[in-house]
Amino acid sequence: MRKIDGTVKSAKDGTVVPFTTVKIKGASRGTITDENGKFQILAKPSDTLVLSAVGFHKLESACKTSLLTLALPVDQRTFNEVMIIGYGNERKRNITGSIASIDAKELSKSPALSFDNAIIGKAAGVNIISSSGVPGSATAITIRGLSTLNPDGNQPLIVIDGIPVYGSGKDLNNRNFNNSTTPSVGFNGTSVADNYTPPQDFENNPLSALNPADIESIEILKDAYATAIYGSRASAGVILVTTKRGKKGAESFNVRMITGTVQPIGKYKLLNGPQYNEVYNKYYKELGQNYTFSGQDNTDWVDEITRTAISQQADASLSAGGEKAQYYVSGSYTSQPSYVINNDYKRYSGRVNLNYRPSQVFLAGISMSMSYVDNSSMNAMQIYRAALQKAPNLPVFNADGSYNYGRGTNPFGSMDVNPVADARLNTNRLRTSEGLGNIFLELKPLQWLTLRSEFGTQLSNGDAYTRRVKRPSGYGDDAVSSISQNRKIVTNNTISVLKTTGDHYINAVAGQSFEHSTESILSLGGYGFFNDAIKSIAAANNKYVKAALTQRWALSSFFGRLNYEYRNKYLAGVTYRLDGSSRFSRNRRYVGFPSFSAGWRLSEEPFLKEKKWLDDLKLRGSIGFTGNNNSTSYYGSQGQYQLNDDNLSYAGTPILEILQPDNPNLKWERTRSIDVGLDATLLNSRINITLDYYHRRIKDMILSSAIPLYQGWVSQPQNIGDMMNAGLELTVRAEIIRRKDLAWSTNFNISRNTNKILRLNFSGKEVGLANDAWKYMKAGEPAAQFYLYDWRGVDPMSGNPQWSDNKGNVSFTPPASLFAVVEDVNDFRRSYGSSLPDFYGGMGHTLNWRNWELDAFFSFSVGNKMINGSRATLLTYVTEDAFNLSTEILNYWLVPGHETDIPKLVNNSVTTSPGSASGLRDYTTSRTNSRFLEDASYLRLRTLRLAYTIRPEKLKFLRSLQLFAAGTNLFTLTGYSGLDPEVNAFGSSALQSGYDELTMPQTKTYQFGINVGL
């Protein structure tokens, strides 16, 4: 025998093929290629090598020489051969966990600013809700249901090129600006019960800093075996993002140019000037008040502040690789303005990825990216809302050309709102710069052994600035500047083993990780400027510190994973991670997270191996534990103190007061997950099916719970909740037509998740949890329910609203008004379901004919409910704000027998509360009654793309050329009466989702572009 040295490459592009199985034909001896496609094996000159790799056809080669270079023919139907997993990679056929993968080609079909928006509906078990149509706004991402009852704790861990990065969530990404200068007041104290107050803030999407064109693949880890390697942060799932790198022997220079239009997907039907006068005059006449609305203008304020914006994008990338070095360099410019005037978004980004191998033993690499985002759309939501509510009988400008801020001849209305002036004159911007980089060194002393050390860092700086000009009444004339800085360092050290011995295959890793994060914010404000042109807060007559805070945390971890395969059909795996977090006390600082998996490739058994229609069939299962350390604050277990609010002191020393008592026994939230899955490939890889069932139980959820007042405190974080999620996921990919000039492929996924709270505090229920989202939690029922008073419509004889007391009795008295005379007014409420869907998923079709490609992708959601707060606001007329209204108000009750769902203007549900000193309240437009709860199920054509590719033989100086046209959100089928069933007034919080509060609808875009390859 002699030693054979070989290299395996792809016959398609010459790139090396790692993890190729190399065996001696007719013998059990074999090996696999390393990460560079190289292998060594002992063989006789008469032996024949058999090479196989997922994504390639088998190849047989004689051992004629001791140095071989072999080219594997590509099997285009199964080319996705290797999947990225935590701290390594694995052959797709050996995966025993539940992992969804999305490649670069799929991402390129979406014009979304961030990859999270681009993958909506494209992975089973992953539910993503876009919060609004504001560029760069946050998304709510949940993987296999809710993971905690903390509103900010359900976001998955995001890992980019091995570095866990700052993800979504209000704690890190909210940018506050000035409070409203036009507070809602009411006529003679009239207010709306349980009303929504729009926040004066903007939640940024940190994932928009990454250019999706730089992404090679996205792997979404869903079950315990796939996620347990990330331990305490993996309960909500893990998203692994791998960026593009240079490949040996593959040189390319690619340019992409795109331009398009941006506009809202719909428009509300509002009263015009004469209709506005008519309704308010009628209302005050019925009240017996002598007020007259007589403005003669007819202004469409929404038209005045919206536009058809022009978007632009330019991407360029250079990729190449030789024997020792491979590199990928890219740059990108994106301009995607809001459809609200003078509210823009621009992003500049660049990336350099470099690998250098001076010898077969050493490999070094670096990944660096920089991005700068200038987002002047922070206030777009507030301008849009103000335009919808502004009285239409008032002009934009006064006779002298100045902006009209007043209310004209209207007896009521705001003196300080002009949406056009706010958009043109005020400044609201957020400038963020982000650097993400890591450097690694690999040592490969043996062919099967790799030692790797890497150091990564993320620097994220945000500069938010708001400046309001002075209004005629004196409001405004102020500015706020907030500087945030987040710094993270990450070190990973791993030892990996990849070895095949006879019938045994081992892929193992052991390692250590350490992370440290420092997050700071400083916010300054000022008011009283010499004139509106002055921007510097230092020039204000009055200055103050709005916020100043620095927080730190650290995480130290040790982990290991072993994947084992026997005879290419029996699979097993074990993972363990030990995490220690500074967020918990020494009593509970360290905790371990084990997981186990097994797989059986039935297609390799004799009773199935000869079935020609069956290519691969694998049964797999896993059980394991993960955690959630984002469910508590930075110092959740420790006592917290603050200076006395009343500035009290003793002997000149300020007095501290306790903000939160300590809880040294506060434990980690812990999730046990069970997953059973089936992977099948049929009919020569024309059909691929993945089916999963999972059951997740979350224990010791952390909630702030009441404690006895005699202890001196009101509440304390405690482990007082348990919850479960169970569900089914199905993914089907099929090639319906496969011909030379015609191909039709489709993909479909659908998911169902059921949720139940198993244990919750001492009373077993919580009303109004989730920070004013009015959500209801109760043991034995699903989380985050709508808990509402029962609206029974309008009595056709009297025109008064009708209410049920939850016992079958109907009256004209709103139950919510009885809070002062009954023991618990919540007894009148009942559960109406959840904002989380029963089913959701996506469906895509790709049709290729000669040089043409047509791609359409639909996403859908079934069973999710929404409070249409937009409708509630546009039917609110009783306050002194005198807002504009929906044309629906014109159908108010007029005479006995009139059947309508709009009560008479003066009705019994605008009333005081018996036994209470409170003023008049309007209960008809409250967010806590069932009147505005709607089914928000939808089917949306998310993307439609038509591309034409010019054949390479017709291009003299170009490698490739493609022209394309695309559209997004072209139509939506839904029974929801609002503009957009896919918005969330509470940003990235899935727990608080289900509220549309005049939220800016998503955009409809039309784009044209060109891809050029040199």
Secondary structure, DSSP 8 states (H G I E B T S, - for coil): -EEEEEEEEETTT--B-TT-EEEETTSS-EEE--TTSEEEEEE-TT-EEEEE-TTB--EEEE--SSEEEEEE-B-GGG---EEEETTEEEEGGG--S-EEEEEHHHHHT---SSHHHHTTTSSTTEEEEE--SSTTB-EEEEESS---SSTT----EEEETTEE---S-HHHHEEE----SS---BGGG-EETT-----SEEEB-GGGGS-GGGEEEEEEE-SHHHHGGGGGG-TT-EEEEEE---BTTB-EEEEEEEEEEEEES----B--HHHHHHHHHHHHHHHT------------HHHHHB--EEEEEEEEEEEEE-SSEEEEEEEEEEE---SBTT--EEEEEEEEEEEE-SSSSEEEEEEEEEEEEEE--TTHHHHHHHHHHS-TTS-SB-TTSSB--S-TT-SSS-SS--HHHHHHH-EEEEEEEEEEEEEEEEEEEETTEEEEEEEEEEEEEEEEEEEEEE-TTS-EEEEEEEEEEEEEEEEEEEEEEEEEETTEEEEEEEEEEEEEEEEEEEEEEEE--SSTT---GGGSSEEEEEEEEEEEEEEEEEEEEEEEEETTTEEEEEEEEEEEETTS-GGG-EEEEEEEEEEEEGGGSHHHHT-TTEEEEEEEEEEEEEEETTSS-TTTTS-EEEE-TT--EETTEE-EEEEE---TT---EEEEEEEEEEEEEETTTTEEEEEEEEEEEEEEEEEEEE--GGGT-SEEEEEEEEEEEEEEEEEEEEEEEE-SSEEEEEEEEEEEEEEEEEEETTTSEEEEETTTS-EEEETTS-SSEEEEEEEEEE-TTT--EEEE-SSS-EESS-GGGGTTTSS-GGGGEEEEEESS-SEEEEEEEEEEETTEEEEEEEEEEES-EEEEHHHHHTT--SBTT----BGGGGG---STT---SS--SS-TTEE--TT-----EE-TT-TTBGGGEEE--EEEEEEEEEEEEE-GGG-SS-SEEEEEEEEEEEEEEE--SSS-SS--TTTT-STT--EESS----EEEEEEEEEEE-
